[in-house]
Amino acid sequence: MVKPVSEADQQLLAPILAQKKDEAQWTGWCAELVKKKAEERVVVVGKWRIYVFAITKSAKLLRDAHLLELKEIKSTDSTTLVELVFKSFSIPLGNCAADDLITAIRQSYEDVFFNIPTSVKFKVSVTPEFRLRDVEGPAQATLAKNCGGFSGTYQALGDFYGIPARADICWDMDNLLPANHVKEFNMKEFEQPVTPNDFKALVDTLHFNTYFIGFVARDYRLDKDSMKVVSDMIGVNTKMEELVLNRVEGTASAFEEIGQAIAKNRNSALTSIDWSNNPIKDPGVIALANAVSAMPHGVSNISIKDGDATKKGTVTLCNALKKNIEVARTLTILNLAGNKLDSDGSSALAAFVAGPNALRNLDISGTSANLEMLLPAIMRGCTEL
């Protein structure tokens, strides 16, 4: 029979969990196999961590690990034996309520990481399978009222990275933004400065978030590491329709990496891309072109004003616009101002705009465009301009 956790035991654990800013979701006595000897332990499943304690007259935290460090749960044909396999160690446990423990771990994970694909989650090797009880993430009605569970995931990631979650941001996500139906994640909306560490935790939270449909950084400096964080997010997010990185001081290589990430994300929902006022140059524009050429839903807005691209980049982009047959009916805004078209770029753009298209705003100022070549094409195809 599994030994129950007494109220006195709970009181010994409470101060340590409070120091960790965590709350027990499940607590149980287990026997840990240490050097072939069974040692009594108390296992606590928190909101985003698993803890192992030794309890005598006081509670001693022996080890703990984040749920994101968990690689596998193993429990074969026994309701009292379970092994928790983490990235750097494993914990074999016996004489415990294994099914309750497994359910508690899976439930805590679903509470904060419910949108993570199964392929990314820890492996569950439990037999027979009927031991696996149903666990569910937050209800859709709840997610609509808290920005898709943003603050819970953000706090969990903050704990994982060792970055304290900002209470002001959590409050905004749980109250202000959903109350005003704000679906755009705008870096300028936060009253207090966001540090690079804050930025990583916030943007990583957007990886599988399904509430926000736009990411906006305008007149907001992003260093090399922050641009990589954006690239990682946009490479997996399937709900973002708008990406604004306007005057963020990113480098051409950073924008090239983001363009490559968009291209690799076959489930990307992006339709509006504004990279204006950055030296994205040819590498960034070519990477964007490769992404646009493969977008199955087309694109509605492309703005690369003052991107410092030569005709090599603009030719590639204009060819991509023509190659993707969806773009002709979806693209309404195209801003190439401040990039060089010259004769070759003008020819490539003319080939696109000569056919029927939906363009309503076309800016080619400062591009050295060949207007004798472009104007007749615009007159033929751009009936909405």
C-alpha positions as CSV (number, residue, x, y, z in Angstrom):
1,M,0.0,0.0,0.0
2,V,1.3,3.4,-1.0
3,K,2.1,5.6,2.0
4,P,0.0,8.8,2.1
5,V,1.5,12.3,2.4
6,S,0.5,13.9,5.7
7,E,-0.5,17.4,6.3
8,A,2.7,17.9,8.3
9,D,4.7,16.7,5.3
10,Q,2.8,19.2,3.1
11,Q,3.7,22.0,5.5
12,L,7.4,21.1,5.3
13,L,7.2,21.3,1.5
14,A,5.3,24.5,1.2
15,P,8.1,27.0,1.9
16,I,10.4,25.5,-0.6
17,L,7.7,25.5,-3.3
18,A,6.9,29.1,-2.5
19,Q,10.5,30.0,-2.9
20,K,10.4,28.4,-6.3
21,K,7.2,30.3,-7.0
22,D,5.5,27.0,-7.9
23,E,2.4,25.2,-6.6
24,A,2.0,21.5,-6.0
25,Q,-0.4,19.8,-8.4
26,W,0.3,16.3,-7.0
27,T,2.3,15.0,-4.1
28,G,3.1,11.4,-3.3
29,W,5.5,9.1,-1.4
30,C,7.7,6.9,-3.6
31,A,10.8,4.7,-3.2
32,E,13.8,5.8,-5.3
33,L,16.3,3.2,-6.2
34,V,19.7,4.6,-5.1
35,K,22.7,2.3,-5.5
36,K,20.4,-0.7,-5.5
37,K,18.8,0.5,-2.3
38,A,15.2,1.8,-2.0
39,E,15.1,5.3,-0.4
40,E,11.8,6.9,0.7
41,R,11.2,10.1,-1.3
42,V,8.3,12.5,-1.8
43,V,7.7,13.4,-5.4
44,V,5.9,16.7,-6.2
45,V,4.5,17.6,-9.6
46,G,4.4,21.4,-9.8
47,K,2.9,23.6,-12.5
48,W,6.0,23.2,-14.6
49,R,8.6,21.3,-12.5
50,I,9.0,17.9,-10.9
51,Y,10.6,17.8,-7.5
52,V,12.1,15.0,-5.5
53,F,12.4,15.5,-1.7
54,A,13.8,13.6,1.3
55,I,11.7,14.2,4.4
56,T,12.6,13.5,8.0
57,K,12.2,16.3,10.5
58,S,12.6,18.7,7.6
59,A,12.3,18.7,3.8
60,K,15.4,18.6,1.7
61,L,15.1,19.2,-2.0
62,L,17.3,16.5,-3.7
63,R,16.7,17.4,-7.3
64,D,14.2,19.0,-9.6
65,A,13.8,19.3,-13.3
66,H,11.6,21.3,-15.7
67,L,8.8,19.5,-17.7
68,L,10.6,20.6,-20.8
69,E,13.6,18.5,-19.7
70,L,11.6,15.4,-19.5
71,K,12.3,13.0,-22.4
72,E,10.3,9.9,-21.5
73,I,8.0,8.3,-18.9
74,K,8.4,4.6,-18.7
75,S,6.1,2.2,-16.8
76,T,5.6,-1.3,-18.0
77,D,2.9,-3.6,-16.7
78,S,3.1,-2.2,-13.1
79,T,1.0,0.4,-11.3
80,T,3.7,0.9,-8.7
81,L,6.9,1.3,-10.8
82,V,7.8,4.2,-13.1
83,E,10.9,5.8,-14.5
84,L,11.2,9.4,-15.3
85,V,13.9,10.0,-18.0
86,F,15.2,13.6,-18.2
87,K,17.9,15.0,-20.5
88,S,20.7,14.6,-18.0
89,F,19.5,12.0,-15.5
90,S,16.7,9.5,-14.8
91,I,14.7,8.7,-11.7
92,P,13.6,5.1,-11.1
93,L,10.7,5.0,-8.7
94,G,8.8,2.2,-7.0
95,N,6.1,1.6,-4.4
96,C,4.2,4.6,-5.7
97,A,0.8,5.4,-7.2
98,A,2.4,5.3,-10.7
99,D,-0.8,6.0,-12.7
100,D,-1.7,9.0,-10.6
101,L,1.9,10.3,-11.0
102,I,1.9,9.8,-14.7
103,T,-1.5,11.5,-15.1
104,A,-0.4,14.5,-12.9
105,I,2.8,15.0,-15.1
106,R,0.8,14.8,-18.3
107,Q,-1.9,17.2,-17.0
108,S,0.6,19.8,-15.8
109,Y,2.3,19.6,-19.2
110,E,-1.0,20.1,-21.0
111,D,-2.0,23.0,-18.8
112,V,0.9,25.1,-20.1
113,F,2.2,23.4,-23.3
114,F,-1.1,22.2,-24.8
115,N,-0.3,23.5,-28.3
116,I,3.0,21.8,-28.7
117,P,2.9,19.1,-31.4
118,T,3.1,15.5,-30.2
119,S,6.4,15.1,-32.0
120,V,8.0,17.6,-29.7
121,K,6.5,16.3,-26.4
122,F,8.1,13.8,-24.1
123,K,7.5,10.1,-25.0
124,V,5.1,8.1,-22.9
125,S,5.9,4.4,-22.8
126,V,3.2,3.0,-20.5
127,T,1.6,-0.4,-20.8
128,P,-1.0,-1.5,-20.9
129,E,-2.3,1.6,-22.6
130,F,-5.6,1.7,-20.8
131,R,-3.6,3.0,-17.8
132,L,-3.3,6.3,-19.6
133,R,-6.1,8.5,-18.4
134,D,-7.5,11.4,-20.5
135,V,-5.9,14.8,-19.9
136,E,-7.0,18.0,-21.5
137,G,-5.6,21.5,-22.0
138,P,-7.6,24.6,-21.2
139,A,-11.0,25.0,-22.8
140,Q,-11.3,27.1,-25.9
141,A,-13.6,29.6,-24.1
142,T,-10.9,30.1,-21.5
143,L,-8.1,30.5,-24.2
144,A,-10.2,33.3,-25.8
145,K,-10.1,35.2,-22.6
146,N,-6.4,35.0,-21.8
147,C,-4.6,35.4,-25.2
148,G,-4.5,31.6,-25.8
149,G,-3.0,30.8,-22.4
150,F,-0.1,33.1,-23.1
151,S,0.8,34.0,-19.5
152,G,0.9,30.4,-18.3
153,T,3.2,29.3,-21.1
154,Y,5.3,32.5,-20.6
155,Q,5.8,31.8,-16.9
156,A,6.7,28.2,-17.6
157,L,9.3,29.2,-20.2
158,G,10.6,32.0,-17.9
159,D,11.2,29.3,-15.2
160,F,12.9,27.1,-17.7
161,Y,15.3,29.9,-18.8
162,G,15.8,31.2,-15.3
163,I,14.1,34.5,-16.3
164,P,11.5,35.9,-13.9
165,A,8.1,36.3,-15.5
166,R,7.0,40.0,-15.6
167,A,3.8,40.4,-13.6
168,D,2.8,43.5,-15.6
169,I,3.0,41.5,-18.9
170,C,1.0,38.6,-17.4
171,W,-1.7,41.0,-16.3
172,D,-1.9,42.6,-19.7
173,M,-2.2,39.2,-21.4
174,D,-4.9,38.0,-19.0
175,N,-6.9,41.2,-18.9
176,L,-6.1,44.2,-21.1
177,L,-5.4,42.6,-24.5
178,P,-8.2,40.1,-24.6
179,A,-10.7,42.7,-23.3
180,N,-9.8,45.0,-26.2
181,H,-9.6,42.1,-28.7
182,V,-5.9,42.9,-29.5
183,K,-4.6,40.1,-31.7
184,E,-1.3,41.9,-32.6
185,F,1.8,41.2,-30.5
186,N,3.4,44.7,-30.6
187,M,6.7,45.2,-28.8
188,K,5.9,48.9,-28.3
189,E,2.8,48.1,-26.2
190,F,4.8,47.2,-23.1
191,E,5.1,50.1,-20.7
192,Q,8.4,49.0,-19.1
193,P,11.5,48.2,-21.2
194,V,11.9,44.7,-22.4
195,T,15.3,43.2,-21.8
196,P,16.8,40.7,-24.3
197,N,16.1,37.9,-21.8
198,D,12.5,39.1,-21.5
199,F,12.3,39.2,-25.3
200,K,13.4,35.6,-25.7
201,A,10.9,34.2,-23.2
202,L,8.1,36.3,-24.7
203,V,8.7,35.5,-28.3
204,D,9.4,31.8,-27.6
205,T,6.0,31.7,-26.0
206,L,4.6,32.6,-29.4
207,H,6.0,29.5,-31.1
208,F,2.7,27.5,-30.8
209,N,0.4,30.3,-29.6
210,T,-2.9,30.3,-31.6
211,Y,-4.3,33.7,-30.4
212,F,-1.9,36.3,-31.9
213,I,-2.0,36.7,-35.6
214,G,0.5,39.6,-35.9
215,F,4.1,40.3,-34.6
216,V,5.1,44.0,-34.8
217,A,8.5,45.5,-34.0
218,R,8.6,49.0,-35.4
219,D,11.4,51.5,-34.6
220,Y,12.5,48.9,-32.1
221,R,16.1,47.7,-32.1
222,L,16.7,44.0,-32.3
223,D,20.2,42.6,-31.8
224,K,21.6,39.5,-33.5
225,D,20.3,37.1,-30.8
226,S,16.8,38.7,-30.8
227,M,16.6,38.4,-34.6
228,K,17.4,34.7,-34.2
229,V,14.6,34.4,-31.6
230,V,12.2,35.9,-34.2
231,S,13.5,33.5,-36.9
232,D,12.9,30.5,-34.6
233,M,9.4,31.6,-33.8
234,I,8.3,32.4,-37.4
235,G,9.8,29.1,-38.5
236,V,7.2,27.1,-36.5
237,N,4.3,29.4,-35.8
238,T,1.2,28.6,-38.0
239,K,-1.1,31.5,-37.0
240,M,0.9,34.6,-37.7
241,E,-0.5,36.4,-40.7
242,E,1.6,39.6,-40.3
243,L,5.3,40.1,-39.6
244,V,6.5,43.7,-39.2
245,L,10.2,44.3,-38.6
246,N,10.4,48.0,-39.6
247,R,13.5,49.9,-38.7
248,V,14.8,47.2,-36.2
249,E,18.5,47.6,-37.3
250,G,18.7,43.9,-38.3
251,T,21.5,42.8,-40.6
252,A,21.2,41.3,-44.1
253,S,22.2,37.9,-42.7
254,A,19.6,38.0,-40.0
255,F,16.8,38.8,-42.5
256,E,18.1,36.1,-44.8
257,E,17.8,33.6,-41.9
258,I,14.2,34.8,-41.2
259,G,13.3,34.4,-44.9
260,Q,14.7,30.9,-44.9
261,A,12.7,30.1,-41.8
262,I,9.5,31.3,-43.5
263,A,10.3,29.2,-46.6
264,K,10.8,26.1,-44.5
265,N,7.6,26.5,-42.5
266,R,5.1,24.8,-44.8
267,N,2.2,25.7,-42.6
268,S,3.0,29.4,-42.3
269,A,0.0,31.7,-42.4
270,L,2.0,34.9,-43.3
271,T,0.3,37.2,-45.8
272,S,1.8,40.6,-44.8
273,I,5.6,41.2,-44.5
274,D,7.1,44.6,-43.8
275,W,10.9,44.7,-43.5
276,S,11.2,48.4,-44.4
277,N,14.0,50.7,-43.3
278,N,16.5,47.9,-42.8
279,P,19.7,47.0,-44.8
280,I,18.3,43.7,-45.8
281,K,20.3,43.9,-49.1
282,D,20.2,41.2,-51.7
283,P,20.6,38.2,-49.4
284,G,17.5,39.2,-47.3
285,V,15.4,40.0,-50.4
286,I,16.4,36.8,-52.2
287,A,15.5,34.7,-49.1
288,L,12.1,36.6,-48.9
289,A,11.6,35.9,-52.6
290,N,12.2,32.1,-52.1
291,A,9.6,32.2,-49.3
292,V,7.1,34.1,-51.3
293,S,7.4,31.8,-54.4
294,A,6.3,28.9,-52.3
295,M,3.4,30.4,-50.3
296,P,0.3,28.4,-51.2
297,H,-2.0,31.2,-50.1
298,G,-0.2,34.0,-51.8
299,V,0.7,37.2,-50.0
300,S,-1.1,40.6,-49.6
301,N,1.6,43.0,-48.6
302,I,5.4,43.2,-49.2
303,S,7.2,46.2,-48.1
304,I,11.0,46.4,-48.3
305,K,11.4,50.2,-48.5
306,D,15.0,51.4,-48.2
307,G,16.3,47.8,-48.1
308,D,19.4,48.7,-50.1
309,A,18.9,45.8,-52.5
310,T,20.4,45.8,-56.0
311,K,18.7,44.6,-59.2
312,K,19.9,41.1,-58.3
313,G,17.6,41.0,-55.3
314,T,14.7,42.9,-56.9
315,V,14.8,40.7,-60.1
316,T,14.6,37.6,-57.9
317,L,11.7,39.0,-55.9
318,C,9.7,40.1,-58.9
319,N,10.2,36.7,-60.6
320,A,8.9,35.1,-57.5
321,L,5.8,37.2,-57.6
322,K,5.1,36.1,-61.1
323,K,6.0,32.5,-60.4
324,N,3.5,32.1,-57.6
325,I,0.1,32.2,-59.4
326,E,-1.7,33.1,-56.1
327,V,0.1,36.4,-55.7
328,A,-1.6,38.1,-58.7
329,R,-5.0,37.9,-56.9
330,T,-3.7,38.5,-53.3
331,L,-1.0,41.1,-53.5
332,T,-2.4,44.6,-52.9
333,I,0.6,46.5,-51.5
334,L,4.1,46.3,-53.0
335,N,6.7,48.8,-51.7
336,L,10.1,48.6,-53.4
337,A,11.1,52.2,-52.8
338,G,14.8,52.8,-52.2
339,N,16.0,49.5,-53.8
340,K,17.5,49.4,-57.3
341,L,15.4,48.1,-60.1
342,D,17.3,49.4,-63.1
343,S,16.5,47.9,-66.4
344,D,16.6,44.2,-65.4
345,G,14.4,44.8,-62.3
346,S,12.0,46.9,-64.3
347,S,11.6,44.1,-66.9
348,A,10.9,41.5,-64.2
349,L,8.4,43.8,-62.4
350,A,6.7,44.6,-65.8
351,A,6.3,40.9,-66.5
352,F,4.3,40.6,-63.2
353,V,2.2,43.7,-63.4
354,A,1.3,43.3,-67.0
355,G,-1.0,40.5,-66.2
356,P,-4.2,40.9,-64.2
357,N,-3.4,41.6,-60.6
358,A,-4.9,43.1,-57.4
359,L,-2.3,45.8,-56.7
360,R,-3.7,49.0,-55.1
361,N,-0.5,50.5,-53.9
362,L,2.8,50.3,-55.8
363,D,5.8,52.4,-54.7
364,I,8.9,52.3,-56.9
365,S,10.3,55.7,-55.9
366,G,14.1,55.9,-55.8
367,T,14.5,52.6,-57.7
368,S,16.0,53.9,-61.0
369,A,13.0,52.2,-62.7
370,N,12.7,52.2,-66.4
371,L,9.3,53.9,-66.7
372,E,9.0,53.5,-70.4
373,M,9.1,49.7,-69.8
374,L,6.9,49.8,-66.7
375,L,4.1,52.2,-67.4
376,P,2.5,50.3,-70.3
377,A,2.6,47.1,-68.2
378,I,1.0,48.9,-65.3
379,M,-1.7,50.3,-67.5
380,R,-2.6,46.8,-68.8
381,G,-2.6,44.8,-65.6
382,C,-3.1,47.2,-62.6
383,T,-6.8,48.0,-62.8
384,E,-7.0,48.8,-59.0
385,L,-4.2,51.3,-58.8
